[in-house]
Amino acid sequence: QVDYDVCSNYGNWLYSAGIGNDPRDSRKFNMIKQGLDYDGNGDYVRLWVPELQGIKGAAIHTPWALSSAALSQAGVTLGETYPQPVVTAPEWSRHIHQRPGGSSHPRGRRGPAQHKDRGIDFYFSHKKDA
């Protein structure tokens, strides 16, 4: 496999399947938010999905939301050179056209993007003052 980390991959696949220890109801994996948080410029997607290489920046995570002109300029034809989405979850809509690393939370609430530069020790330490 190209991307293989036993703990991360198994845990993420199980979480995505809705199996695991999560106390929140209706927990869903949000691909759009994850793409913006961890691949803000779309470089990883561009590397592995050459059909979308002409799409600039974070818009690569939601090609179906682009205008016909933008798709044409990028050389993408939905349904022909790149498939139409099978589903579009309602909770994705708040992340479409959002800037990478941005938060959809109201001002004053902390989103996960604010912690992304902290080391792993932050999440496992007892002291969380930072």
C-alpha positions in Angstrom: 0.0 0.0 0.0 1.1 3.6 -0.7 -0.2 5.2 2.5 0.1 2.6 5.3 0.2 3.3 9.0 -1.5 0.4 10.8 -2.9 2.4 13.8 -3.9 5.5 11.9 -5.4 3.7 8.9 -7.3 1.0 10.8 -8.6 3.6 13.3 -9.6 6.0 10.6 -11.4 3.4 8.5 -13.3 2.1 11.5 -14.2 5.6 12.5 -15.4 6.4 9.0 -17.5 3.3 9.0 -19.2 4.5 12.2 -17.7 1.8 14.4 -15.8 2.8 17.5 -16.0 4.6 20.8 -17.5 8.0 20.1 -20.1 9.4 22.5 -21.6 11.9 20.0 -24.7 10.9 18.2 -24.9 11.1 14.4 -21.1 11.4 14.1 -20.1 11.5 10.4 -16.7 11.8 8.8 -16.5 15.1 6.9 -14.2 14.6 3.9 -14.4 18.2 2.8 -13.4 19.6 6.3 -10.5 17.0 6.5 -9.3 18.0 3.1 -9.2 21.7 4.0 -7.6 21.0 7.4 -4.8 18.6 6.2 -4.4 19.4 2.4 -5.4 23.0 2.3 -3.8 23.7 -1.1 -4.9 20.4 -2.6 -1.4 19.2 -3.4 -2.1 15.6 -2.2 -5.3 15.3 -4.2 -3.5 16.8 -7.2 -0.7 14.2 -6.9 -3.1 11.2 -6.9 -6.0 12.5 -9.0 -4.4 13.9 -12.1 -7.8 14.6 -13.7 -8.2 17.5 -11.3 -4.7 19.0 -11.7 -6.0 22.1 -13.4 -8.1 23.1 -10.4 -6.2 25.6 -8.3 -6.1 25.7 -4.5 -8.6 24.3 -2.1 -11.4 24.2 -4.7 -10.0 20.8 -5.7 -11.8 19.3 -2.7 -15.3 20.2 -4.1 -15.0 20.3 -7.9 -18.8 19.8 -8.3 -19.3 23.2 -6.6 -17.3 25.1 -9.2 -18.9 27.1 -12.0 -19.0 25.7 -15.5 -16.4 28.3 -16.6 -14.0 27.3 -13.8 -14.4 23.6 -14.6 -13.9 24.3 -18.3 -10.7 26.4 -17.6 -9.4 23.5 -15.5 -10.2 21.0 -18.3 -12.7 19.1 -16.1 -16.1 17.9 -17.3 -18.1 16.4 -14.5 -19.6 13.1 -15.5 -17.0 12.6 -18.3 -13.4 13.4 -17.2 -14.3 13.3 -13.5 -17.3 11.6 -12.0 -20.3 13.4 -10.5 -20.5 13.0 -6.7 -22.5 9.9 -5.6 -23.7 11.8 -2.5 -23.3 15.3 -1.1 -23.9 15.2 2.6 -25.8 18.3 3.9 -23.1 18.9 6.5 -20.5 19.4 3.8 -22.2 22.6 2.6 -20.8 24.8 5.3 -17.2 23.9 4.2 -17.7 24.4 0.5 -15.9 27.6 -0.7 -14.2 27.9 2.8 -10.6 28.8 3.0 -8.1 26.1 4.1 -7.6 25.9 7.9 -10.6 28.2 8.4 -13.2 27.4 11.0 -16.9 27.3 10.4 -17.5 27.9 14.1 -18.8 31.3 15.3 -16.3 33.8 16.6 -15.0 32.8 20.0 -15.4 29.0 19.6 -12.3 27.0 19.0 -12.1 24.7 16.1 -9.5 21.9 15.5 -7.6 23.9 13.0 -6.3 26.2 15.8 -4.5 23.2 17.4 -2.9 21.8 14.3 0.6 23.0 15.0 0.8 21.5 18.5 2.7 18.3 19.0 1.2 15.0 20.0 2.2 15.6 23.6 -0.5 18.3 23.8 -3.3 15.8 23.3 -1.9 13.3 25.8 -0.7 15.6 28.6 -2.8 16.3 31.7 -2.1 20.1 31.4 -4.0 21.8 28.7 -3.5 25.5 29.5 -2.1 26.4 26.0 
